[in-house]
């Protein structure tokens, strides 16, 4: 997926955020295909300090069948874990980004942070 620079609010090797969507790279296992999430489908996003219990060491997939993580081989080094609850599915999405502060501020400005 390619984006026009004007459409992008944030982008790194793990995620891209536009006004309308969040694109999670390497989401599906084993294909590595991207998942597109509509901003309007997000009920809320919780920001957590990474721990063993909430996904710090989860490289890809799920450990509890309630939260699915796209692939991030450096997740253990990230300063935040974001958990998105969607209106349209019961499985939550856990994700990390390269610049946690910037993404948290962006999502907070969109009133998505719980």
C-alpha positions as CSV (number, residue, x, y, z in Angstrom):
1,X,0.0,0.0,0.0
2,X,1.3,3.4,-0.9
3,X,0.1,6.7,0.5
4,X,0.4,10.3,-0.6
5,X,2.5,12.2,1.8
6,X,-0.4,14.6,2.4
7,X,-2.6,11.7,3.6
8,X,-0.1,10.4,6.2
9,X,-0.3,11.5,9.8
10,X,2.3,9.0,11.0
11,X,4.3,6.2,9.4
12,X,7.1,3.8,10.3
13,X,8.0,0.2,9.4
14,X,5.2,-1.2,11.5
15,X,2.2,1.1,11.0
16,X,0.8,3.9,9.0
17,X,-2.0,6.3,10.2
18,X,-4.1,8.5,8.0
19,X,-7.2,10.6,8.8
20,X,-9.4,7.6,8.0
21,X,-7.4,4.5,8.7
22,X,-4.7,2.7,10.6
23,X,-2.7,0.2,8.5
24,X,-0.9,-2.5,10.4
25,X,1.9,-4.1,8.4
26,X,2.8,-7.8,8.8
27,X,-0.5,-8.5,10.5
28,X,-1.6,-11.8,9.2
29,X,0.4,-15.0,9.8
30,X,2.0,-16.6,7.9
31,X,1.4,-14.3,4.8
32,X,2.5,-11.1,6.4
33,X,-0.3,-9.2,4.8
34,X,-1.4,-5.8,6.1
35,X,-4.6,-5.1,8.0
36,X,-6.6,-1.9,7.4
37,X,-8.6,-0.6,10.4
38,X,-11.1,2.2,9.9
39,X,-10.7,4.9,12.5
40,X,-14.5,4.9,12.9
41,X,-14.4,1.2,13.8
42,X,-12.2,1.8,16.9
43,X,-14.1,1.8,20.1
44,X,-11.1,2.9,22.1
45,X,-7.3,2.4,22.5
46,X,-5.6,1.7,25.7
47,X,-1.9,2.5,26.2
48,X,0.1,0.2,28.4
49,X,3.7,-0.1,29.7
50,X,5.1,-3.3,28.1
51,X,5.2,-6.3,30.5
52,X,5.4,-10.0,30.2
53,X,1.7,-10.3,30.8
54,X,0.5,-7.8,28.1
55,X,2.7,-8.7,25.1
56,X,6.2,-7.3,25.6
57,X,7.8,-10.6,24.3
58,X,5.0,-11.5,21.8
59,X,6.7,-11.3,18.4
60,X,3.6,-12.2,16.3
61,X,0.1,-13.6,17.0
62,X,-1.7,-14.2,20.3
63,X,-1.1,-15.8,23.6
64,X,-4.7,-15.6,24.9
65,X,-7.0,-15.6,21.8
66,X,-8.3,-12.1,22.9
67,X,-5.5,-9.9,21.6
68,X,-3.7,-10.3,18.2
69,X,-0.3,-8.7,17.6
70,X,1.1,-8.0,14.1
71,X,4.8,-9.0,13.7
72,X,7.3,-6.9,15.5
73,X,10.7,-8.5,16.2
74,X,11.7,-5.5,18.3
75,X,8.5,-5.3,20.4
76,X,10.5,-6.0,23.7
77,X,12.4,-2.7,23.1
78,X,9.3,-0.5,22.6
79,X,8.1,1.9,25.3
80,X,4.4,1.4,24.8
81,X,1.9,-1.2,23.8
82,X,-1.4,0.0,22.3
83,X,-4.5,-2.2,22.6
84,X,-7.3,-1.3,20.1
85,X,-10.8,-2.4,20.8
86,X,-12.9,-2.6,17.7
87,X,-16.6,-2.3,17.3
88,X,-16.8,-4.9,14.5
89,X,-14.8,-7.8,16.0
90,X,-14.2,-9.5,19.4
91,X,-10.4,-9.9,19.0
92,X,-8.6,-6.8,20.1
93,X,-5.5,-5.6,18.2
94,X,-2.2,-5.1,20.2
95,X,0.4,-3.1,18.3
96,X,3.7,-1.2,18.9
97,X,5.3,1.6,16.9
98,X,8.7,3.1,16.6
99,X,7.7,6.5,18.1
100,X,5.3,5.7,20.9
101,X,5.0,9.3,22.2
102,X,4.1,10.7,18.7
103,X,1.5,8.0,18.1
104,X,0.0,8.4,21.6
105,X,-0.3,12.1,21.1
106,X,-1.9,11.6,17.6
107,X,-4.4,9.1,18.9
108,X,-5.2,11.2,21.9
109,X,-5.9,14.2,19.6
110,X,-8.5,11.9,17.8
111,X,-10.1,11.1,21.2
112,X,-9.3,7.4,20.8
113,X,-7.2,6.9,23.9
114,X,-9.1,5.5,26.9
